Amino acid sequence: MRLPRRQQETLEWIRAYMRMHGKPPTMREIGDHFGRASSSVFEVITALEHKGFLTRADRLSRGITLTPKAGGGRKNTVHVPIVGHIAAGQPILATENLEGTVPVDRRLAAGRLLFALRVQGDSMIEAGILEGDLVIAAQQEDAQEGDIVVALVDDEATVKRFHRRPDGAVELRPENPEHKPIVIKEPPFMIQGKVVAVHREVETPAEET
């Protein structure tokens, strides 16, 4: 199918952006690149969606997914939602938590529900997890000794190695000698998932304003 020039160049740029950054652009980034108003970008994206080249999740800033027709959505790849914030008592994948998606190998899912969380700090550097990385986690509420987990402690998400002490307390150990373990003897404490992979971007994207 031959596309109008604006639709073709937009589609090609989105494809190139996703190859470079590992995630889709926002509508604003598309507009800034081409010097177009938001209404014009919306019109082009809607046309591409109707023609089957992409899908778009309305409530995600990075909700564009290319279909196989556009050279995206390969069978061996799934798009995992990036969680910006996890709050106690709230579903991990609540719409208001999500910041976009990241493509990962479908084999990591293996029937599990995955989510991604951006790492803050350097407490896990000796496990190869650096600040700014995205950890890919399988959603679960328990863990085995030595698992690296995403845990919710005092309503804040943290990535640490899980250990259970002889006295029954839980110890969340960092992989950096400059940081101390977090010892939990009683709630509030929740395991949100087990880390199964790490996604690292060559260049950290600038913050959106």
N, C-alpha and C positions, 0 to 999 in steps of 0.2 A: 504494500500500500504506500503510495506517494503521499507524503504529508506536506501541508503548507510550510513555507520557510520558517516561520516563527516557531511552529510546533516541532519541526525537525531539529532546529538548532537548540531548542530548550531540552528536548529529549536527549540529544547527544551530550549536552553539558551536564545534565543530571547523571548520566551514565559515567562520565569522566569523573565527576565529583565523588560518586560513590566508590569508584575504584581507588581514588586517592585517599579518601578519608574513612572509608569503611562504614559510612552511614549516609543517609539521604540529606540533601540540603533543606533548609526551611524555605517557606514561600518568600520570606523577606530576603534571604540570600540570593534566590533566583532573581527577584526584582532588582536588587542592588547590582548584580552582575550584568544584567541586560539594560539597566536604566529604565525599568518599566514600573508603572504604578501597580499597586497590589491588585486592583480590579483586572488589569490586563493579564497579570500572572495567573490569577484565578481562572480566567477565561481559557487560557492556553492549557493549564493543567486539567481543567474539567473536560476539554475536548480530547486530550490524550487519554483520560480515564474512560470516556465514552467509547473510544476506539480500541480499548483493550490493551494499551501499552503500559498502563500503571494503575495502581489502586492507591487510595488515600484515606487515612484515618483522620477524621475531622478534628478530633480533640488533641492530636499530637502535633507538636511543632515540627517534628521530623517524621511525619507519618506517611511519606511517599514510599511505595514499594514498586519496583519495576517487575513486570510480568515476563514470562518466557518469550512472549512476542517481541519484547523490547530488549531481549538479551539479558534479562534478570530473572530472579526467582528460580534459580537452578534447582534441580531436584535434590542435590546434595547439600543445600544451604537452607537454613531457617533464620528468620529475623527475630532476635531476642529483644524484648523490651528493656530499655534502660530505666532503672528506678532512681529518681532523684532524691526521694525521701521515704523512709519507712516509719510509720507511727504505730505505737501499741494499739491493738484493737482494730486496726484498719487493714483491709486486704493489701498484700504487697503490690498487686497489680491494679490498684484503684486508679482510675483515669487521672486524678489530680497528681499522682506520684510520677507519672511517666514523662520522659524527656526525649524519647525517640527509640530507635532500634539499632541493633548491631548484628551483622550477618555472622553466623557461626556454622561449623560443620554439623549437618543434621544428625550424624552419628552420636554427637554429644547428648542429644535429647533422649534418645532411646526410650521414648514414651514418657519422659519426665517433663514437668513444667519448668522451664528455665527463665531466669531473669538476670540482668546485669546491673552492677553497682559500681560507680566510680570511686576509686580509692583516694582517701585523704590521709596524708601523713606518711611516715617512713617506718612504721612499726613492723612491716613484714618484708623488708628488703632482702633478708637472707633466704627467704623462700621464693625470691624472684618476683615479688609483687611490689611495684613502685608506685609512688604518688602519681595520680592521673590515670593509672591503668584502669581498665574495666575488668572486674572479676565476673566470670560467668558462673552462676550458682544454680543448682537444682533445688527447687523448693521442697523443703522437708522440715520436720519439727524435732528430729533427733539426730544424733551423730555418734560415730564410733571414735574410740580413742585415737588421737592423732590427726583426725580430720581437720582441714581448714574450713572454718564455717563463717557465715554471716550471722551475727547474733545481735539481738536487740537488748541493750543494757541501759536502764534508766531512760528509755525512749530515744536512744541514739544507736544507730547501726554501727557495728565494728566488725572488722575482719581479723580473726585470730585463729590459733590452733587450739583445738578442743582437748582438754584433759579432765578426768574425774579423779579427785583426790580420795585417799583412804577414808577421810572423815565424811565423805559424801558431798563435799563442796565441789563446785565446778571451777576450773581454772582455765582462763583464756590466755594463752601464752603468745607473746609477740615473737617475731623472728628478727629481733634487733636487740643486742645487749644493753642498749641505752634506754630501753623501755621496760617497765615492770609488768608482770602478769596482772590480770584482773581476776581477783578471787571473789566468787559469788556463793554465798552461803544460803541465801534465800531470795525469792523473787523481789523486784521485777527482773525477769530474765527470760528470753525466748530465742530459740534457734530458728532462724528464718530459712536457711539453706546451706548446702554443702558446696564449696567452690570446686568446680570441675575443670576450669580453664581460665586463662588470663588473656585479655585482648589489649595490645599496646599500639597506640597511634604514634607514627613517626613525629608528628607535630601536633601539639595540643591546640585544639581550636580556640579562637578568641571567644570570650564571653559575649553573649548576645545582650543587647541593651534595648 
